[in-house]
Amino acid sequence: CLSLRELGQTQEALDLEKKLWDWRKEALGARHLATLGSMRSYSDCLAEVGRHVEAADLKKEVLELQTAALGESHPETLLTLGGYSEALAGLGKTREAAELRLKVWQQSKATLGYHHPDTLASMAKYSLALVRSGRMQEAADMGLQAWELQKIALGEEHPESLTSMAIHCSALAGLGRLEDAIDLGLKLLELRRANLGEKHPATLRSMHNYSLWLMELGRTQEAADVKLQLWELQKEALGEEHPDTLRTRGGYSDLLADLKRVEEAAEARLQVLEAQRTTLGDQHVDTLTSMNNY
């Protein structure tokens, strides 16, 4: 299931997770911990295919069952609580999502201690929730604090430290400090390339954000160059028709239009739209966005 999700075959992963959940319900019982794990994984797949309401409802049910069986401070319960927060964020309920992320962090501090790696990771995710809810100064302060603590506890190049660095970059950009975000974002991109490889999902996300901030600052040609490189890497790593690859090509076509390369932009947008119709369907949000742009 995980391999299918990483390949972007989310519908196939969804179908397989549902079969596994049904099998575990029948073989182990609806409240068995392994069944609840499958239930949570199925809800993750629902979110990935855009069925956010169903995902949130299912995660809430898992959370209630795990709280009753394990207690609200159990690591599995906290993991589900964090997932429920993500589901709410997917529904645009960013304030509620931030409140849940705060609860996860507080529970982690109480049970594991302030400097435990899981607590620091929860702190970083809370700062990301603050970014999503528009509380940029709080997010920047919290993200910086998490990053500094993780550098001490884990090392500057640890993936968790780099995640906090990325969140701090996003908060800086949200505050309009684009030059600072670009400088730090480039350093982050180089660290992820060196430690994770240029095709790692986290490296690709850093490239996407870096190109976005370049575009927002008006450095359109540089943004287009980075976006083109990102697209080429995603084609190799994910496949030409992966949703992320298509989304990147759509963004590249927008930059081509900004550079007055209108015919190239129109051709790229049409190819993206046709591919999204085939792979995602006419009603998927990405397809609808491409239809509007075209």
Helices and strands as residue ranges (DSSP letters): H 2-6, H 10-28, H 33-48, H 52-70, H 75-90, H 94-112, H 117-132, H 136-154, H 159-174, H 178-196, H 201-216, H 220-237, H 243-258, H 262-279, H 285-293
